[in-house]
């Protein structure tokens, strides 16, 4: 079998795990465009409580995803993922049956407690060879973006047909469907081992958390999801108050999301292919900031909201695509899994903080205050983005080199570093893999292949 192509088993693993991930994220996201309107029907509710309900999943997800991933190293991937999906389904049922905002908050927190992200990534690593792992992770990443777009359209439609409790109930069904996919479609790995490229390693946390460039990116994804969640505490109310009926909100979200993704693609290509990552990235943060500032004054007018949502989500789509790429470029090769774990936790913390702060500020200062607060955070992020170093355009690659002692591993590192296009090399004696950072345009792959022990 040529190493260039994924096997049928690897393709099935990537697609089925992406589907499981998408089903779960779809359930979390569908509430975003409709919950603020639904919560008005609950007795004695405050905007602060509404925001906490929207973002509560983020706190429990951030706290539990890495422990769940580590647990999966001990007891197996599928039991952990199935348990997480059952907890998620339970949370969905609790939220569907809730008649108070406190009950919904509990349900949303339980949804987040079914934190299977790290375990899913670890299972994907178990089921794919090193040379295809990045491709499998990209398929899973794309499924998350697609689920967000579908959720923004499906949420208002389903709210009109079955209401928010019905959406929560449907979410429980989707989670159970994910368990079915897990056991009926996802292959079972022959062995489960620790993967430094896909999982967090406690010994690497200090190195990752002391890296100022990585911390800028962690702050960025936190702010991005904070402002997203905070805005949706008030945006559904703004659209309704501007005369746009809630059952029609999908008619705005559909063209906005599709067009925003299409507009983002050329800039993603420029950033990656023409190596203008910092310029494109900083420009997108600036567009995000300007969109939020304009919403401070334009949130009362439908067409202003529509145009500003287009610019906001164009920047959002671009940043969602470039941030993980930047983490991969900046993180040391052997710390990539840990760096991505911290990055993902920052994203979920941002969702929680966005809901809680957005609701609180709405109670205190109204709709415009929420957008002004988000603008201030985006301005801080822009300063951080402008001060970051131009990234090295290096890709993380792995080369299975077989069992080596420390001395031979150190010698091999020097030989690998002598190959054209190899900027970093770390040979780990525990797993027999060389973790490399390479310039894909110039790396000598024939020379690299001479050190591969794969298949031997």
Phi, psi and omega in degrees: 000127179293136179290350182290328187252145173287144175287167177300323178294320178293320178296317179296319179298313182297313184290317183290322177291325175298321179295319178298314179300316183295320179299319180292313181292328176301316179297324179287320187280332186298336180286333189307311184277001186230343191291323181301325178288317180296321186295338178298338181278347181277142187289133173066021185282146174248161178297327177300316178294321178299313180297319178297319179298319180295318187260359187302326181300329185295323182293310182292325176298314181296322182287329192251345186295318180289317174301321177297321178297318178293323177298324181294336174294332186267316188249358179109151185287310188297317177301321180292316180295316179298317179297318179298318179292326176294318176297318178299316179297319178299315177300321179296318178295317178301315180293323180294325183271350186293140175247000178231160179293328178297322177295321178294318178301316178299315179298317180294322177296320177294322176304313180293331180294340173280062192273091186256003187303310183294321179293323178296316179297321179295320178294320176300321178292323177299326190262003180229148175286158185305319185288346181247002187293320179299321179295318179296318178295325178295322177299317178295318179299318179296326179295327178294315178298318179295320180296326178294315179298314179299319182296322181295331178271316184290327182304303179297323178297311181293327177299321179292325184273315188234357178077169181296318175302323177294324177296317177299318180296318177298323178299320177298319179296318179299321179296318178294325174297326177296323177295320176300315177300319183302316186265340182260335187241316183293127178299155176261123182291146177294323176218153174242122180233167178283136182239112182293336180279344186236349184232155178282137179245117183310323182295342182264353184300315181301315180298317182291319184282348175266356183274110183298326180291318177293322179296326175299319181288322176297317177298322181297312181291329175298312180295318183301314181278338172295309183292326178300309183292318179299318181298324183278002166288332186240335185301315177301325178291320179298316180297316179297315183291339176276005176095010181260110187300139182306324181291350178257000185302328179298332180292338173273314185296323183298303180294325180298313183292317181295313181294322180298317179296320179295320180291331182286331187303312181301325180288327175296318179296316179298317182299316185274308187284322181264003175056055176239041189298311184296319182295314180294317181298311180296323177297321179294320177297321178296318177296319176301314179299313181296322179296317180292319178299318180294328178292339176303321181256340187258006187285356179265357186238128187302309185292329174295316178300315183299312182292321181287328173296323178297313180292321179300310185284338171295312177296318180300313180298318179295317181289323177298328180279323187274332182298310177298325178297320178294319177301316180297322181289322187277321186292141171303148187304316184281354181251008186301314181299318179294316180299318179291327177295315178295319178300313181294320177297322177298322178299314182289325175298320177300319178298318179294311181297325179295315179297312184294313182288322179298317178294317180297314181292325176298319177298324187270321190232000177084184185298314181299327179297325179296314181292326178293318176299314179297324178296319180298318178293320178296326177294319176298318179297320180299319177298319179294321181293319181293333183270356181282155179286152172298125184290150170283135184273072184240143178254147175277127175227155180236144181227118178285119185247355177087180184289129179219152171275174187299319181296314179293326178295317179296320178294321180295322178304316180294322179292322178292321180294339179281349180282136179302131177092354178265117182260330179222146175212126176227114180264118181265120185286341182288321182246359177067034182235138172266123178262119189240150165244121187230153170271107187298338182285331189235353185298140179273096186286331176296320178292321178297318185297337180293341181259002183280134175255009181298131178080357179271000000 
